[in-house]
């Protein structure tokens, strides 16, 4: 490859990586946490809630429809599961359940910890209405950075794949780590760049074909691949709902082995009432979520979507979703994704550090201002995200009851923007040490806050068979230890590292005279 062409690819890889890196760090770090969505939902749920008595699903449906007739247009029924043992009916963002005495009550979700972190994953903290589209564009840039990176480093792939040269040359060590993680996890990153762009921008990407090629009929053609069924139109003829227990039996007959988690009702009380029932089927396929569509008044099965009879379009979309959310292969796959997700966050963090080192002027006391600004921005955004996510966990256990969703969101943004301001107010070396220590302290406090709030320590939880509480505590301890070690390394480098680096704590007048003369 010509030198000029190689420089072009390096420039593309660098600048696209920098533009996308801040968003992708947040997406990967938050996404790694939400891989355990169901388990964390159980962690955020108070113990008393898990003991709430359950009744027949039809009783909850009848009680809500009687009290709120408008719910008949569309409502969701979430059935109890191991990690969410409470049956809940939802419509128009309102939630209903039976209280301990069997009386219908409307309630606000006690916590939105895992849902808030999931929103961070696909919006990076931007407003929901347009943040997902920004992340979709970022993922296209992400794919471009991956392609250019492979072209740059393919010639030295075999030689440098397992090279990690630890020593005084910090830049080379970070470059080795960045390259090794990038190459070894390349299939994982290619899958995420592709699936994220499709899932976030799919409808927008279809728009040119919808209007310019298919004369406005494309969505009709692919609609059955995307959705289990189109919403029904009311017939105007009243008809009672078939009892939920009988409908569930019909679902089992249509899709043997399906474990129903969600029931979606539309036009309840009409002869065209529709039920869409969704749940896993635990088959040896990447896409294992099945769906059955019935007439909710007659019980007649209208469509049964199972992995073995998926259309090519449905198989593609469901498989892409399963690959993206690690909803196949059980816990082993999710732990692998968790490790790769954290490694991916490190990839973007290390990429910015390499850019700073590449622009450092050797043996010069005055460094380019761009390097300092990039160092401060990287510390503020990346470490602000880490500290902010830990703060959300703390707010879940220490915030006032009844206002936890508000406090969880506030805690993240307060800590995140506080870290950004702190990073720009302090020298990079000081800010790196202080913010990493903050990350370590907040992360270590997570299991302690849970212990204080519930009275259940991690060891007792393990003895009682509660692996979720123990697992969160162990991961928090490991991450806190990692952040503490990184904080110590940042302080050591600031005190004893290259005095001409933006990460140095030594003022110019403290540098040895012979170094000054060399400059």
Phi, psi and omega in degrees: 000137179295149182301321181294321179293317179298319179297323178297315179296320178297318179297316179299312181300318183293307187285324175294320178297320180293315181298316184274339190300318181298315179295318184290329176300312180297316181298318182286318181294312179293322179296324177299321179293316186281000170300333180255051186301310183293318181295319180289331175296321176292323180296323183278351184269131179295152183298324183296329182293326182293338183268003182297135181291149181247150179234179180298137181304324182296328179297319179292319179299311181298319182295319181290316180296327178290320181278332184222082183302334181295341181294343184299334182299316179192130174210159180247139174242116179262116183280155181298147175221179182299318183267346177226080190282013183248135177275127186227137173250133183231135169210141179049043178062022174249143186241138182226149178202174172266137176279186185299333180269001181086014180265140179293135177220144172267138183219157172261140181303130184300322184215151173232034184307300186288329177291322178295316180294327176295322176296324174301321182300318185255001175233349184058025179091357177283164178305140185301325188298329180227353180297324181296326179287325175299316179294328176297316177295319178301322181290330173294317175298323177302315177298322178295320178296321178296314182297314180293325178295320178296318180297321182292314191259359178302319181301329181255020186303305185293318185294319188255004187302312183254019180276127173220088187272100181271128180178205183286338180278088185296319182299316181295322180296314179294324179295317178299314181296317180298314182293317182296314180295318181297317182285315183294328181257019183302314178301321178298315182288323176298317178299318182289320178298318181289307185295322180295317179295319180293314183291327182275324187243012186306310182295320179295321180292334179280340187304313180301321180288325180301316187260335186257340184244315188257012175053042176078010185249003184297315183297330175293323182288322184262000184302319181290339176282332184270317183241151179295324180197154175283150178300137182282158174261137181295137180274340184088358179258121181289142177203133181289153175289140170292141180308142184301325180297321179289322177297319178296323177296319177297322178299316180295324178291324181283329182222080182302133177093353180289140177251099187292128177249324185226136176240124182249116180257141173226142178056045179298137181092357179253156179297336178263019180305141184236142172236128171246119182249129184237147175177164180286154180243356175053048175260164182276059177225157178296315177266114186236007178274124179256164179213142177230132180249128181228159165282118188286351178265318182262339183083005180289129180285126180260331178197138175236115180255109178237153183309325183285343179241019176299142170289163179304319180294317179295318180299318179298310184293313181294323179293321179296320177295318179296319177296320183292316186263004179056040181267031176224156173078004174063207193293327182300318180292319181294323177292323177296316177298322180299313180295315179294326178294315176295321177296324177296318176300319177298325181301315181286324177296312182292329178299319178293321179296322178294323177299319179297315181293324181294334183259007179284132178273112184297139174062024175241134182289323182265115181265157178301138181296332180299323179296317179294317180295319178294321177299315181294318180294319179297315179296314184296312184286310185291308181287333174296322176295314180300310180295322181296318178297318177297324179295326177297318177299318180294319180298327179299327182261339185248348182285164181291137179299141180090346180231020185298316179304320179293316182290326178296314179294316181298320183297320180296307185293324178296314180291317182300306182289332174297319178293321179297314178297318180297320181297324181276343180272341185245158171300145185307319182296317178295314182298320180300312180296314185290319181288324176294322175295323176296316177301316180297316182294314181294320181291319178295329182286345184300305179294330178293321178295320178296318179299314181295323185283323187252343185077009182251110179276160185301322181292316178297321178299319180296319179294331179274001179086013179266090182284343182291310180300316180294318180298316178299319181295318181294314179297319179299319180295317180295315180293319178299320177296319178298314181294324178294317179294321178294323178296317178296319179295321178296320179293319179297317180294322179297325183276323189238358182278191181304121183291346182266002181276155175293346180267008182276144176264353184273131177287158182307323183287348179271351182286144182301141182306322183293330177288321179296321180294322180296329179291000000 
